[in-house]
Amino acid sequence: MAVLSLSYNHKRLESFPIGMGDTFMIGRQDANDIVIDNLAVSFHHAKVESIGDEFLLIDLHSENGSFVNDQRIKAHWLVDGDIITIGKHTLLFSNPKNRNLPDKMSPSIVETMQMDTEKFRELLNRNGLKKPPRAKTLPAPTSSLAFLSEGRKKLPLGEHPVRIGKAPTSDIVVNGFLVGKTAAVINRLEDGWYLSGVGGLARVKINGQVVKAAVKLNRLDVITLGRLKMQFLQVA
């Protein structure tokens, strides 16, 4: 079983076993599975989702970012030995099933454990990396969201994540007392678009089924959240 080990100032605080089908929310709010009580950490900062037999770390548009092994990420497939830095805390990801790293960690990885978010920002700026580099150029958008419940225009899906919730800064604003400020996020990965539930009592659904983990969207899937109803369109 995979394990996330939380540390602060070189001291291990707690370990969290994570199994197949699990989703772990990380953030400052008490409702998270892994609570990090630090002002540098957003209320809903990041999440780790089990997809098949792999684990995906997704940054939830946090203010100060999520880092894996020196690099700021939006989404990252975790491998054994990865060190996640959130604020001044670190999470060591251990998973014997995909252990493919050398016996000794390189000095750069060890140093990562001691670096907080501010130092990461300085490191990126010194190397001229104002924004994290893209590992691969993605093809032009071929998918969109069609709104079935309102008279909105279609929303093309591109490289940037789409936030859904009642926060005014959301890409798709959904009003409702039970809707979370960020209720769901659609992320683009190399093999398609994935919908993840984030927060709020109103749960996002695909074809009537509550989304409990990151789900890859298929052509003509119907997404609902509160009064919002939209359909995922994709060029065949």
Secondary structure, DSSP 8 states (H G I E B T S, - for coil): -EEEEEEETTEEEEEEEE-TT-EEEEESSTTSSEE---TTS-TT-EEEEEETTEEEEEE-S-SS-EEETTEEESEEE--TT-EEEETTEEEEEE-GGG--S-SS--HHHHHHTT--HHHHHHHHHHTT-SS---SS------EEEEESSS----EEE-SS-EEEESSTTSSEE---TTB-TT-EEEEEETTEEEEEE-SBSS--EETTEE--S-EE--TT-EEEETTEEEEEEE--
